[in-house]
Amino acid sequence: MWHRTALPNSEGNTRLLKRIYARLFILMLVPALLGQARSASFSLKPDSVTIDAHARVAEFEFSSLSARPTVFEVEIEDGKNFVIVPPVFLVKPYETETFRIALRTFALPANEERYKVSVVEVVPHTATPPPSARRYTATLVRAPASPKP
């Protein structure tokens, strides 16, 4: 009958430690990879849209590469002067939803203004999105009334 009484030598100890560290590394790597795959199941296009005298409405497309329907909400950082249509939408599996952003009153600023547009997953039974909620961002630019030379 085989009994393990002691590790054979320091070389055997080194091999054993390497196997333990390799397994721990894999255990830590798998959740990180799964998190990347989870966040890659949706896309927001384009990355940046400009509102100016010629283009008064910004249009974004939000696509699903997921097999389950998910509800999202659109938010604009410091964006009280904007109207979002629709502000909340359901993205069905493998489909694309379009949402638009326009100014409540159209007056171009003297200087360029930038706003962060966030599309945030609506998590059931929570008042505010938890840190684990998926979030996708783009930039909304308000061009100045007259470009500076």
Rosetta silent file (secondary structure, phi, psi, omega in degrees, C-alpha in Angstrom):
SEQUENCE: MWHRTALPNSEGNTRLLKRIYARLFILMLVPALLGQARSASFSLKPDSVTIDAHARVAEFEFSSLSARPTVFEVEIEDGKNFVIVPPVFLVKPYETETFRIALRTFALPANEERYKVSVVEVVPHTATPPPSARRYTATLVRAPASPKP
SCORE:     score description
SCORE:     0.000 S_00000001
   1 L     0.000  140.021 -176.073    0.000    0.000    0.000 S_00000001
   2 L   -90.085  131.023  176.567    1.256    3.432   -0.920 S_00000001
   3 L  -125.504  135.911  175.290    1.591    6.037    1.840 S_00000001
   4 L   -93.057  110.822 -178.614    2.606    9.613    1.413 S_00000001
   5 L   -98.479  -40.445 -179.142    4.897   10.328    4.293 S_00000001
   6 L  -159.065  160.352  175.554    6.761   13.391    3.074 S_00000001
   7 L   -70.898  140.406 -171.424    7.486   15.276   -0.068 S_00000001
   8 L   -59.226  -48.071 -178.724   10.506   13.717   -1.779 S_00000001
   9 L  -162.468 -177.529 -177.321   12.782   16.753   -2.039 S_00000001
  10 H   -67.578  -29.504  176.460   12.836   20.476   -2.623 S_00000001
  11 H   -65.436  -39.371  176.249   12.451   19.945   -6.385 S_00000001
  12 H   -64.943  -38.285  176.919    9.238   18.011   -5.709 S_00000001
  13 H   -62.931  -41.665 -179.602    8.055   20.848   -3.459 S_00000001
  14 H   -63.125  -43.863  179.022    8.714   23.344   -6.235 S_00000001
  15 H   -63.129  -41.788  179.807    6.680   21.322   -8.743 S_00000001
  16 H   -63.570  -44.005  178.414    3.813   20.990   -6.297 S_00000001
  17 H   -63.734  -39.316  177.931    3.794   24.733   -5.582 S_00000001
  18 H   -61.902  -41.768  178.578    3.843   25.509   -9.313 S_00000001
  19 H   -65.430  -40.085  179.265    0.783   23.285   -9.855 S_00000001
  20 H   -64.366  -46.729  179.573   -1.050   24.930   -6.950 S_00000001
  21 H   -63.736  -38.062  178.176   -0.256   28.440   -8.234 S_00000001
  22 H   -62.410  -42.677  179.495   -1.294   27.474  -11.772 S_00000001
  23 H   -67.163  -40.470  177.346   -4.663   26.226  -10.521 S_00000001
  24 H   -63.679  -40.507  178.603   -5.211   29.346   -8.411 S_00000001
  25 H   -61.554  -44.389  179.128   -4.351   31.532  -11.419 S_00000001
  26 H   -63.731  -42.106  178.937   -6.895   29.691  -13.575 S_00000001
  27 H   -62.118  -33.447  178.985   -9.544   29.997  -10.849 S_00000001
  28 H   -81.452  -28.700 -177.124   -8.967   33.765  -10.733 S_00000001
  29 H   -75.643  -37.143 -175.831   -8.809   34.148  -14.523 S_00000001
  30 H   -58.822  -49.139  178.785  -12.104   32.409  -15.372 S_00000001
  31 H   -61.065  -34.918  178.689  -14.418   34.962  -13.656 S_00000001
  32 H   -65.408  -42.237  178.096  -12.563   37.826  -15.351 S_00000001
  33 H   -66.140  -39.571  178.596  -13.014   36.223  -18.763 S_00000001
  34 H   -66.036  -35.405  177.105  -16.670   35.527  -18.089 S_00000001
  35 H   -64.043  -39.242  177.538  -17.155   39.169  -17.071 S_00000001
  36 H   -66.398  -41.184  179.396  -15.698   40.318  -20.391 S_00000001
  37 H   -65.250  -36.570 -179.576  -17.951   37.965  -22.328 S_00000001
  38 H   -65.656  -43.850 -177.357  -20.954   39.222  -20.373 S_00000001
  39 H   -75.534  -19.518 -178.460  -20.220   42.878  -21.114 S_00000001
  40 L   -84.995    6.475 -175.996  -19.496   42.187  -24.777 S_00000001
  41 L   -85.933    2.118  177.097  -23.033   40.977  -25.434 S_00000001
  42 E  -138.887  157.366  175.720  -24.296   44.488  -26.303 S_00000001
  43 E  -144.410  146.466  179.063  -22.955   47.393  -28.344 S_00000001
  44 E  -118.194  125.213 -179.761  -23.698   51.117  -28.590 S_00000001
  45 E  -135.339  145.686   -7.168  -23.003   52.945  -31.856 S_00000001
  46 L   -78.520  175.075  179.146  -21.750   55.486  -32.723 S_00000001
  47 L   -73.593  -28.004 -176.602  -19.220   56.431  -30.031 S_00000001
  48 E  -148.638  139.124  177.684  -19.834   60.147  -30.555 S_00000001
  49 E  -133.796  141.175  179.761  -22.587   62.273  -32.131 S_00000001
  50 E  -111.323  131.739  172.581  -22.608   66.041  -32.714 S_00000001
  51 E  -100.427  125.939  178.161  -25.694   68.250  -32.517 S_00000001
  52 L  -144.508 -165.667 -177.565  -25.320   71.436  -34.557 S_00000001
  53 L   -64.775  -26.050 -178.345  -27.364   73.759  -36.768 S_00000001
  54 L   -93.914  -34.519  179.869  -27.650   71.051  -39.460 S_00000001
  55 L  -117.667   97.765 -173.801  -28.143   67.955  -37.292 S_00000001
  56 L   -91.801   -6.778 -179.619  -30.489   68.845  -34.450 S_00000001
  57 E  -128.997  133.626  176.116  -31.180   65.279  -33.289 S_00000001
  58 E   -95.598  137.833 -178.857  -28.633   62.669  -32.220 S_00000001
  59 E  -125.093  130.420  179.710  -29.418   59.063  -33.090 S_00000001
  60 E  -123.221  151.037  174.909  -27.842   56.022  -31.434 S_00000001
  61 E  -118.711  133.568  179.842  -28.235   52.299  -32.086 S_00000001
  62 E  -120.393  116.171 -173.444  -28.049   49.757  -29.301 S_00000001
  63 E  -110.313  146.464  178.977  -27.575   46.150  -30.451 S_00000001
  64 E  -109.431  132.099  171.078  -27.965   42.869  -28.604 S_00000001
  65 L  -115.176   21.172 -176.270  -25.807   39.820  -29.126 S_00000001
  66 L  -102.653  155.182  179.957  -27.462   38.178  -26.135 S_00000001
  67 L   -90.114    1.591  179.423  -29.974   35.336  -26.080 S_00000001
  68 L  -127.244  144.428  177.974  -32.159   36.994  -23.460 S_00000001
  69 L   -68.002  144.004 -177.777  -34.255   40.174  -23.556 S_00000001
  70 E  -140.898  141.917  179.015  -32.913   42.988  -21.385 S_00000001
  71 E   -97.936  136.246  178.888  -34.280   46.385  -20.329 S_00000001
  72 E  -129.736  154.843  177.246  -32.042   49.466  -20.513 S_00000001
  73 E  -124.309  140.673  179.278  -32.385   53.126  -19.512 S_00000001
  74 E   -98.752  131.841  178.258  -30.680   56.088  -21.190 S_00000001
  75 E  -128.653  148.143  174.974  -29.129   58.777  -18.987 S_00000001
  76 E  -124.563  125.056  179.090  -27.276   61.989  -19.843 S_00000001
  77 L   -65.873  124.216 -177.246  -24.815   63.476  -17.383 S_00000001
  78 L    54.182   37.931 -174.332  -25.965   67.067  -16.633 S_00000001
  79 L  -108.077   51.600 -179.156  -28.499   66.687  -19.426 S_00000001
  80 L   -70.172  -21.810 -176.800  -31.582   68.506  -18.131 S_00000001
  81 L   -91.533   11.902 -177.003  -32.028   70.302  -21.464 S_00000001
  82 E  -113.301  152.693  172.567  -32.381   67.100  -23.486 S_00000001
  83 E  -114.554  130.447  179.840  -35.298   64.882  -24.477 S_00000001
  84 E  -112.708  128.408 -179.531  -34.589   61.166  -24.867 S_00000001
  85 E  -131.294  117.220  -14.029  -36.957   59.030  -26.946 S_00000001
  86 L   -81.887  147.803 -179.972  -37.440   56.365  -25.651 S_00000001
  87 L   -74.581  -27.178  177.751  -35.769   56.831  -22.250 S_00000001
  88 E  -131.313  134.892 -179.024  -36.321   53.157  -21.326 S_00000001
  89 E  -147.958  156.111  176.760  -36.437   50.325  -23.846 S_00000001
  90 E  -100.547  127.301  175.725  -36.421   46.544  -24.123 S_00000001
  91 E  -102.663  115.291  179.199  -33.761   45.001  -26.342 S_00000001
  92 L   -77.835  158.789 -178.636  -34.923   41.655  -27.682 S_00000001
  93 L   -54.804  131.203  174.410  -32.366   38.911  -28.376 S_00000001
  94 L    59.816   28.650  178.095  -30.165   39.623  -31.409 S_00000001
  95 L  -121.050  169.787 -179.561  -32.028   42.824  -32.325 S_00000001
  96 E  -121.529  134.492  175.968  -31.146   46.522  -32.506 S_00000001
  97 E  -112.608  144.031  177.370  -33.052   49.392  -30.879 S_00000001
  98 E  -110.675  135.867  171.900  -32.690   53.027  -31.900 S_00000001
  99 E  -130.464  153.362 -176.408  -33.023   55.944  -29.499 S_00000001
 100 E  -123.737  150.859  177.986  -32.801   59.656  -30.205 S_00000001
 101 E  -129.706  129.710  178.736  -31.688   62.648  -28.177 S_00000001
 102 E  -135.640  161.042  176.090  -32.762   66.216  -28.932 S_00000001
 103 E   -80.011  144.555  175.824  -32.577   69.566  -27.167 S_00000001
 104 L   -65.684  -46.915  174.606  -35.699   70.877  -25.437 S_00000001
 105 L  -127.258  131.623 -174.388  -34.968   74.357  -26.811 S_00000001
 106 L   -92.087  106.375  173.246  -32.484   74.712  -29.608 S_00000001
 107 L  -142.257  115.769 -178.222  -29.889   77.366  -28.900 S_00000001
 108 L   -71.193  140.931 -179.221  -26.327   76.593  -29.827 S_00000001
 109 L   -75.562  164.558  177.212  -23.750   77.404  -27.135 S_00000001
 110 L   -72.013  -33.343  178.957  -20.900   79.885  -27.563 S_00000001
 111 L  -122.248  156.448  178.313  -18.377   77.089  -26.846 S_00000001
 112 L   -61.217  138.235  176.884  -18.460   73.377  -27.578 S_00000001
 113 E  -122.950  140.833  179.764  -20.154   71.304  -24.859 S_00000001
 114 E  -120.809  138.838  179.325  -19.700   67.566  -24.272 S_00000001
 115 E  -129.244  145.350  177.247  -22.089   65.245  -22.472 S_00000001
 116 E   -93.375  121.167  176.592  -21.736   61.626  -21.417 S_00000001
 117 E   -99.163  125.316  179.769  -24.597   59.427  -22.649 S_00000001
 118 E  -119.456  134.173  172.639  -24.990   56.215  -20.626 S_00000001
 119 E  -109.561  113.730 -170.445  -27.146   53.230  -21.468 S_00000001
 120 E  -117.102  135.312  177.466  -27.612   51.350  -18.195 S_00000001
 121 E   -64.513  133.683  175.790  -29.138   47.942  -17.589 S_00000001
 122 L   -88.804  117.050 -179.610  -32.330   48.110  -15.520 S_00000001
 123 L   -96.136  123.810 -178.258  -32.021   45.538  -12.744 S_00000001
 124 L   -57.478  145.345  174.791  -35.412   44.354  -11.425 S_00000001
 125 L    66.391   26.444  174.402  -36.357   45.244   -7.851 S_00000001
 126 L  -131.170  140.945  179.844  -33.710   47.979   -7.451 S_00000001
 127 L   -77.991  -36.927  177.492  -34.278   51.733   -7.279 S_00000001
 128 L  -125.481  152.288 -178.998  -30.828   52.598   -8.619 S_00000001
 129 L   -63.929  131.617  175.863  -28.553   50.468  -10.789 S_00000001
 130 L   -73.167  165.598  179.236  -26.135   48.362   -8.725 S_00000001
 131 L   -57.868  -25.846 -178.615  -22.413   48.398   -9.580 S_00000001
 132 L   -79.345   -8.446  179.901  -22.887   45.066  -11.372 S_00000001
 133 L   -66.391  138.849  178.893  -25.367   46.592  -13.870 S_00000001
 134 L   -70.241  140.284 -177.101  -24.022   46.751  -17.407 S_00000001
 135 E  -138.359  130.320  179.276  -23.240   50.290  -18.588 S_00000001
 136 E  -124.396  138.659 -173.945  -22.369   51.477  -22.100 S_00000001
 137 E  -127.262  153.956  174.235  -21.279   55.044  -22.864 S_00000001
 138 E  -145.561  173.888 -179.703  -21.000   57.441  -25.790 S_00000001
 139 E  -115.706  134.659  174.472  -20.347   61.156  -26.171 S_00000001
 140 E  -111.172  124.766 -176.742  -22.879   63.800  -27.224 S_00000001
 141 E  -113.845  130.753  170.523  -21.323   67.039  -28.497 S_00000001
 142 E  -101.046  112.628 -179.106  -23.133   70.398  -28.859 S_00000001
 143 L   -71.998  149.625  178.716  -21.240   72.348  -31.481 S_00000001
 144 L   -67.681  160.303 -178.646  -20.825   76.099  -30.955 S_00000001
 145 L   -58.444  -43.905  176.245  -23.057   78.566  -32.812 S_00000001
 146 L  -133.919  127.959 -178.804  -20.154   79.701  -34.968 S_00000001
 147 L   -63.093  141.937  179.560  -16.900   77.761  -35.197 S_00000001
 148 L   -77.886  140.118 -179.280  -13.861   79.537  -33.820 S_00000001
 149 L   -69.778    0.000    0.000  -11.144   80.353  -36.378 S_00000001
